Amino acid sequence: MAAPVSHLTSHLGYWLRYVSNHVSHAFARKLEGEGVTVAEWVLLRELYGEQAVAPSRLAERIGQTRGAISKLSDRLLAKGLIVREDSPEDRRAHSLALSAPGRELVPRLSALADRNDAEFFEHLTAQERDTVERVMRGIVERRGLSHVPVD
């Protein structure tokens, strides 16, 4: 006799992905209205409050490859949201920083992120929200997850 086949909805991973996809897609649509992607938002947010950061350090901080950071930074440079600063010590090295328009945009994007969170999670009590966050952070820690989700 064959083993029973579990239903999709019997898996916690199914529900996590179901909610995550809806939260992420709603946020992506909001960001689209501002002309940026989720990945670009992550990079912009990492630069916010910083003077200038080496691309390799950004790659480490958000768990992306240097190539991915290079592609993202090229797009953000073309949009005028960041600037590239050459190193005076090493002509091959450079760092990235927000431009004035980028510094102005980040708080608006952050407000979109806050609003998106509220739309999906404001019905939770403070205790429920703390529990969900604690459980998720525990999974991240136990699994050693380090890449910032950008898609």
C-alpha positions in Angstrom: 0.0 0.0 0.0 1.3 3.4 -1.0 2.0 6.0 1.7 -0.6 8.7 1.9 0.2 11.9 0.0 -0.1 15.0 2.1 -2.1 18.0 0.8 -0.3 21.2 0.0 -2.1 23.1 2.7 -0.9 20.7 5.3 2.6 22.1 5.1 3.6 25.2 7.1 6.0 26.1 4.3 3.0 26.4 2.0 1.3 29.0 4.3 4.6 30.9 4.8 5.2 31.2 1.1 1.5 32.0 0.4 1.6 34.9 2.8 5.1 36.0 1.9 4.4 36.1 -1.8 1.3 38.3 -1.3 3.2 40.6 1.0 6.2 40.8 -1.3 4.1 41.3 -4.5 2.0 44.1 -3.0 5.2 45.8 -1.8 6.8 45.4 -5.3 3.8 47.0 -6.9 4.0 50.0 -4.5 7.7 50.4 -5.2 7.1 50.2 -8.9 5.1 53.4 -8.6 8.2 55.1 -7.4 10.4 53.6 -10.2 12.4 51.1 -8.1 12.5 47.4 -7.6 12.6 45.5 -4.3 16.3 44.8 -4.8 17.0 48.4 -5.5 15.1 49.4 -2.4 17.2 47.1 -0.3 20.4 48.6 -1.6 19.1 52.2 -1.2 18.1 51.4 2.4 21.5 49.9 3.2 23.1 53.1 2.0 20.8 55.4 4.0 22.6 57.1 6.9 26.0 56.0 5.5 28.6 58.3 4.0 29.9 55.9 1.4 30.2 52.1 1.3 32.4 49.8 -0.7 30.4 47.5 -3.0 32.1 44.4 -1.5 30.8 45.5 2.0 27.3 45.9 0.6 27.5 42.5 -0.9 28.4 41.0 2.5 25.8 43.0 4.4 22.9 41.9 2.1 24.2 38.5 1.1 24.5 39.2 -2.6 27.3 38.7 -5.0 29.6 41.5 -6.1 28.2 41.0 -9.6 24.7 41.5 -8.3 25.7 44.7 -6.5 27.4 45.9 -9.6 24.2 45.5 -11.7 22.0 47.1 -9.0 24.4 50.0 -8.6 24.6 50.5 -12.4 20.8 50.8 -12.5 20.6 53.1 -9.5 23.4 55.3 -11.0 21.5 55.6 -14.2 18.4 56.7 -12.2 20.5 59.3 -10.4 19.7 57.8 -7.0 23.3 56.9 -6.0 26.8 58.2 -6.8 30.1 56.4 -7.2 33.1 57.8 -5.4 36.5 56.8 -6.6 39.1 56.0 -3.9 41.9 58.5 -3.8 44.3 55.7 -2.7 43.4 53.0 -5.2 42.1 54.0 -8.7 40.4 50.6 -9.1 38.4 50.9 -5.8 35.3 52.9 -5.4 32.4 53.3 -2.9 28.7 54.0 -3.3 26.6 56.6 -1.6 23.1 58.0 -1.9 22.7 61.1 -4.1 20.5 63.9 -2.9 17.5 62.5 -4.8 18.2 59.1 -3.3 18.4 60.5 0.2 15.0 62.1 -0.4 13.4 58.9 -1.8 14.4 56.5 1.0 12.0 57.9 3.6 9.1 57.7 1.1 10.0 54.1 0.3 10.3 53.3 4.0 6.8 54.7 4.5 5.5 52.4 1.7 7.2 49.4 3.5 5.5 50.5 6.7 2.1 50.8 5.0 2.5 47.5 3.3 3.3 45.8 6.6 0.3 47.5 8.2 -2.0 46.3 5.4 -1.1 42.7 6.0 -0.4 42.6 9.7 -2.1 45.4 11.6 -4.9 43.0 12.7 -2.3 41.1 14.8 -2.0 42.0 18.5 1.4 43.2 19.6 1.9 39.8 21.3 0.9 37.9 18.2 3.3 40.1 16.1 6.1 39.6 18.6 5.5 35.8 18.5 5.5 35.6 14.7 8.7 37.7 14.5 10.4 35.7 17.3 9.6 32.4 15.6 10.8 33.6 12.2 14.0 35.0 13.7 14.6 31.7 15.4 14.2 29.8 12.1 16.7 32.3 10.5 19.2 31.8 13.3 18.9 28.0 13.4 19.2 27.6 9.6 22.0 30.2 9.4 20.1 32.2 6.8 21.9 35.4 5.8 20.7 36.5 2.3 18.3 39.5 2.3 15.2 38.4 0.3 15.0 40.7 -2.7 12.7 38.7 -5.1 
